[in-house]
Amino acid sequence: MKGWISLHRRIRDHWIWQEKPFDKRSAWIDLLMMANHQENKFLLGSELIEIQRGSFVTSELKLMERWGWSKTKLRNFLKLLEEDEMLIKKTDKKKTTLTICNYNDYQTLENYKETTREPQQNHAETTERPQEDTNNNDNNENNDNNIISSCEDEGELKFPVDSIEYRLADYLRKHILKNNPKIKVPNDIEMDKWSQHIDYMIRLDSRSIEDIKAVIEFAQKDDFWMTNILSTSKLRKQFDQLYLKCQQKNKPTKSINQPAKHKTKFHLAKSRGDKYTADELEQLILSNQKRRLEQT
């Protein structure tokens, strides 16, 4: 398999990739980059959905918005891919699942390793004609792929819109927009990066979903933190400090009332509704004290 090149998913963040409408070639490459590179699970309502390598869950509406296409154009394109055995489409009431046929042909690094052996075997032949093949992509393949990184590194994980990672990232995004509707927030493509940091918090930092949600709410209501926590990466970095602040704020505060004055028998007598003058009360107290002394 000659002509292998490294195409990183970050190309989708570039302005040139976001120009619409897409042509069929760009749409197909986009489908390849959207597919999960490893098995994944997420909750859809109360149902646990299992997604295989090379598949992903989407919707026609999302693809239409993503590519700038009409529903008719989208359906015709997907049908064309199915007829050519490039893609399998399964749709139910809740979701649309797309599976790339022969996904390993596009993403398995074994194919890359096989192609890099051939230039080594033909080293003598290629060194005899370096000028002739300088611009040949096949012969430059080894150099290009020396910098290839595995498409299965942690920055490449995909998080469907129904995953808890995406939903928490979106929860932060909505709070940020509520505070400042004009602020720049991530689009659907960039939301995967935000979801990745939520995944780190849950999987690596052992943060609970409830704590993450509570800290987001606290940070976005605090005058200082709402201007500083504008991404999930910053949320993760400052989480410990935010969590402590959140806990302190939620502790029940002790009422700062004046300490109750010591109640004398005068106060007690008056509280019972007894009507004594000061002299009478003093005499009563002295009598009580004398009686106690006699009893001892």
C-alpha positions as CSV (number, residue, x, y, z in Angstrom):
1,M,0.0,0.0,0.0
2,K,2.1,2.9,-1.3
3,G,1.4,6.6,-0.8
4,W,0.6,6.5,3.0
5,I,0.6,9.9,4.6
6,S,0.0,11.1,8.1
7,L,-3.2,13.2,8.4
8,H,-3.8,14.4,11.9
9,R,-7.4,15.1,13.1
10,R,-6.3,18.6,14.1
11,I,-6.6,19.6,10.4
12,R,-10.4,20.0,11.2
13,D,-9.5,23.0,13.4
14,H,-7.9,24.8,10.5
15,W,-9.9,27.4,8.6
16,I,-9.4,25.6,5.3
17,W,-11.3,22.6,6.6
18,Q,-14.2,24.6,7.8
19,E,-15.1,26.1,4.4
20,K,-18.6,25.0,3.3
21,P,-20.2,23.3,1.5
22,F,-17.9,20.3,1.6
23,D,-17.3,18.3,-1.6
24,K,-17.6,14.5,-1.6
25,R,-13.9,14.0,-1.1
26,S,-13.8,16.2,2.0
27,A,-16.9,14.6,3.4
28,W,-15.4,11.1,3.1
29,I,-12.2,12.1,4.8
30,D,-14.2,13.7,7.5
31,L,-16.1,10.5,8.1
32,L,-12.8,8.6,8.5
33,M,-11.7,11.1,11.1
34,M,-15.0,11.0,13.0
35,A,-14.8,7.2,13.4
36,N,-13.8,5.8,16.8
37,H,-10.3,4.4,16.7
38,Q,-11.1,2.0,19.6
39,E,-14.1,0.5,21.2
40,N,-16.1,3.0,23.2
41,K,-19.2,3.1,25.4
42,F,-21.6,5.9,26.3
43,L,-25.0,6.4,27.8
44,L,-27.9,7.3,25.5
45,G,-30.8,7.9,27.8
46,S,-30.9,4.9,30.0
47,E,-29.3,2.6,27.4
48,L,-25.6,1.8,27.4
49,I,-24.4,2.0,23.8
50,E,-21.3,0.1,22.7
51,I,-19.5,1.5,19.6
52,Q,-17.0,-0.6,17.8
53,R,-13.7,0.6,16.2
54,G,-14.4,2.2,12.9
55,S,-17.9,3.3,13.9
56,F,-19.5,6.3,15.4
57,V,-23.0,7.7,16.3
58,T,-24.2,10.8,14.6
59,S,-27.4,12.2,13.1
60,E,-28.3,13.5,9.6
61,L,-28.9,16.9,11.0
62,K,-25.4,17.1,12.5
63,L,-23.8,16.0,9.2
64,M,-25.9,18.5,7.2
65,E,-24.8,21.3,9.5
66,R,-21.2,20.1,9.5
67,W,-20.9,19.9,5.7
68,G,-23.4,22.6,4.6
69,W,-25.5,20.1,2.7
70,S,-29.2,19.5,2.2
71,K,-30.9,16.4,3.5
72,T,-31.4,15.1,-0.1
73,K,-27.7,15.5,-0.9
74,L,-26.6,13.9,2.3
75,R,-28.8,10.8,1.9
76,N,-27.8,10.4,-1.7
77,F,-24.1,10.5,-0.7
78,L,-24.5,8.0,2.2
79,K,-26.5,5.7,-0.2
80,L,-23.7,6.0,-2.7
81,L,-21.1,4.9,-0.1
82,E,-23.2,2.0,0.9
83,E,-23.6,0.8,-2.6
84,D,-19.9,0.9,-3.1
85,E,-19.4,-1.0,0.2
86,M,-17.5,1.8,1.7
87,L,-19.9,2.4,4.6
88,I,-22.7,0.7,6.6
89,K,-25.5,2.9,7.9
90,K,-27.9,1.8,10.7
91,T,-30.7,4.0,11.8
92,D,-33.2,3.7,14.6
93,K,-35.5,6.1,16.4
94,K,-32.7,7.3,18.7
95,K,-29.6,7.5,16.6
96,T,-27.7,6.9,13.3
97,T,-24.7,4.6,13.4
98,L,-22.1,4.8,10.6
99,T,-19.4,2.1,10.2
100,I,-16.5,2.5,7.9
101,C,-15.9,-0.7,5.9
102,N,-12.3,-2.0,6.0
103,Y,-11.4,0.7,8.5
104,N,-8.1,-1.0,9.3
105,D,-7.0,-0.3,5.7
106,Y,-7.1,3.4,6.5
107,Q,-5.9,3.5,10.1
108,T,-3.8,0.4,11.0
109,L,-0.2,1.3,11.4
110,E,0.8,-2.2,10.3
111,N,0.1,-0.9,6.7
112,Y,2.6,1.9,7.3
113,K,5.2,-0.5,8.6
114,E,4.9,-2.7,5.6
115,T,5.4,0.3,3.3
116,T,8.5,1.4,5.1
117,R,10.3,-1.9,4.5
118,E,10.3,-1.6,0.7
119,P,12.6,1.5,0.5
120,Q,15.1,-0.3,2.7
121,Q,15.2,-3.4,0.5
122,N,15.6,-1.2,-2.6
123,H,18.2,1.1,-1.0
124,A,20.9,0.4,-3.7
125,E,18.4,1.1,-6.5
126,T,17.2,4.4,-5.1
127,T,20.6,5.8,-4.3
128,E,21.6,5.4,-7.9
129,R,18.9,7.9,-9.1
130,P,18.3,10.4,-6.3
131,Q,17.7,13.3,-8.7
132,E,15.0,11.5,-10.6
133,D,12.8,10.7,-7.6
134,T,13.3,13.7,-5.4
135,N,9.7,14.8,-5.7
136,N,8.2,11.3,-5.7
137,N,5.8,10.9,-2.8
138,D,6.3,7.1,-2.7
139,N,10.0,7.4,-2.2
140,N,9.6,10.2,0.4
141,E,7.2,8.1,2.3
142,N,9.8,6.9,4.9
143,N,10.8,10.5,5.8
144,D,7.2,11.6,6.0
145,N,6.2,8.8,8.3
146,N,9.2,9.2,10.7
147,I,7.1,11.8,12.4
148,I,3.9,9.9,12.4
149,S,2.3,9.4,15.7
150,S,-0.2,6.7,16.6
151,C,-3.7,7.7,16.0
152,E,-4.6,6.0,19.2
153,D,-2.9,8.5,21.6
154,E,-5.0,10.1,24.3
155,G,-5.6,13.3,22.4
156,E,-7.5,11.4,19.7
157,L,-10.4,9.9,21.8
158,K,-13.9,10.7,20.5
159,F,-16.7,11.6,22.9
160,P,-20.3,11.4,21.5
161,V,-22.7,14.2,22.3
162,D,-24.5,11.9,24.7
163,S,-21.4,10.9,26.7
164,I,-21.1,12.3,30.2
165,E,-17.7,13.9,29.2
166,Y,-19.3,15.9,26.4
167,R,-22.3,16.8,28.5
168,L,-20.2,18.2,31.4
169,A,-18.0,20.1,28.9
170,D,-21.2,21.5,27.3
171,Y,-22.5,22.4,30.8
172,L,-19.4,24.6,31.3
173,R,-19.8,26.1,27.8
174,K,-23.4,27.0,28.5
175,H,-22.6,28.7,31.8
176,I,-19.8,30.7,30.1
177,L,-22.1,31.9,27.4
178,K,-24.7,32.8,30.0
179,N,-22.2,35.1,31.7
180,N,-20.9,36.5,28.4
181,P,-23.0,35.8,25.2
182,K,-20.3,37.4,23.0
183,I,-17.4,35.3,24.2
184,K,-15.7,32.8,21.8
185,V,-16.5,29.2,22.8
186,P,-15.5,25.9,21.1
187,N,-17.4,24.6,18.2
188,D,-18.6,21.0,17.8
189,I,-15.1,19.9,16.7
190,E,-13.2,21.7,19.5
191,M,-15.7,20.3,22.0
192,D,-14.0,17.0,21.7
193,K,-10.9,18.5,23.2
194,W,-12.9,20.0,26.1
195,S,-14.5,16.6,26.6
196,Q,-11.0,15.0,26.8
197,H,-10.1,17.1,29.8
198,I,-13.3,16.0,31.5
199,D,-12.3,12.4,30.8
200,Y,-8.9,13.1,32.5
201,M,-10.7,14.5,35.5
202,I,-12.9,11.5,35.9
203,R,-10.6,8.7,34.8
204,L,-7.2,9.9,36.0
205,D,-8.0,12.4,38.8
206,S,-10.9,10.4,40.2
207,R,-13.3,13.3,40.3
208,S,-16.9,12.5,40.7
209,I,-19.5,13.7,38.2
210,E,-21.4,15.5,41.0
211,D,-18.3,17.3,42.2
212,I,-17.3,18.5,38.7
213,K,-20.8,19.8,38.1
214,A,-20.9,21.6,41.5
215,V,-17.5,23.2,40.9
216,I,-18.6,24.4,37.4
217,E,-21.6,26.0,39.0
218,F,-19.5,27.6,41.7
219,A,-16.8,28.9,39.4
220,Q,-19.3,30.5,37.0
221,K,-21.2,32.2,39.8
222,D,-18.1,33.6,41.4
223,D,-17.1,37.1,40.2
224,F,-13.4,36.2,40.1
225,W,-13.5,32.7,38.9
226,M,-16.0,33.2,36.1
227,T,-13.4,35.3,34.2
228,N,-10.7,32.8,34.7
229,I,-12.3,29.4,34.2
230,L,-13.0,29.6,30.5
231,S,-12.1,26.1,29.5
232,T,-12.1,22.5,30.8
233,S,-8.3,22.4,30.9
234,K,-8.3,25.5,33.2
235,L,-11.1,23.8,35.2
236,R,-8.9,20.7,35.7
237,K,-5.8,22.7,36.6
238,Q,-7.6,24.8,39.3
239,F,-10.0,22.0,40.5
240,D,-8.6,21.4,43.9
241,Q,-8.6,25.1,44.8
242,L,-12.1,25.5,43.4
243,Y,-13.4,22.5,45.2
244,L,-12.2,23.8,48.6
245,K,-13.7,27.3,47.9
246,C,-17.0,25.6,46.9
247,Q,-17.0,23.5,50.1
248,Q,-16.3,26.6,52.3
249,K,-19.1,28.5,50.6
250,N,-21.6,25.8,51.1
251,K,-20.9,25.2,54.8
252,P,-23.7,26.5,57.0
253,T,-22.6,29.8,58.6
254,K,-22.9,30.3,62.3
255,S,-25.4,33.1,63.2
256,I,-23.6,36.1,64.5
257,N,-26.0,37.1,67.2
258,Q,-25.2,38.9,70.4
259,P,-24.5,36.4,73.2
260,A,-27.5,35.9,75.4
261,K,-27.2,37.9,78.7
262,H,-27.0,36.0,81.9
263,K,-30.5,35.7,83.2
264,T,-30.8,36.7,86.9
265,K,-33.6,35.6,89.1
266,F,-35.0,39.1,88.4
267,H,-35.3,38.3,84.7
268,L,-36.7,34.9,85.4
269,A,-39.3,36.3,87.8
270,K,-40.3,38.9,85.3
271,S,-40.5,36.3,82.5
272,R,-42.9,34.3,84.6
273,G,-45.1,37.3,85.0
274,D,-44.3,37.9,88.7
275,K,-44.5,41.5,89.8
276,Y,-41.8,42.4,92.3
277,T,-40.2,45.6,93.1
278,A,-36.4,45.7,93.2
279,D,-36.4,45.8,97.0
280,E,-38.9,42.9,97.2
281,L,-36.8,40.8,94.8
282,E,-33.6,41.5,96.7
283,Q,-35.3,40.5,99.9
284,L,-36.5,37.3,98.2
285,I,-33.1,36.4,97.0
286,L,-31.5,36.9,100.5
287,S,-34.2,34.8,102.0
288,N,-33.6,32.0,99.6
289,Q,-29.8,32.2,100.2
290,K,-30.4,32.1,104.0
291,R,-32.7,29.0,103.6
292,R,-30.1,27.1,101.6
293,L,-27.4,27.9,104.2
294,E,-29.6,26.6,107.0
295,Q,-30.2,23.4,105.1
296,T,-26.5,22.6,104.7
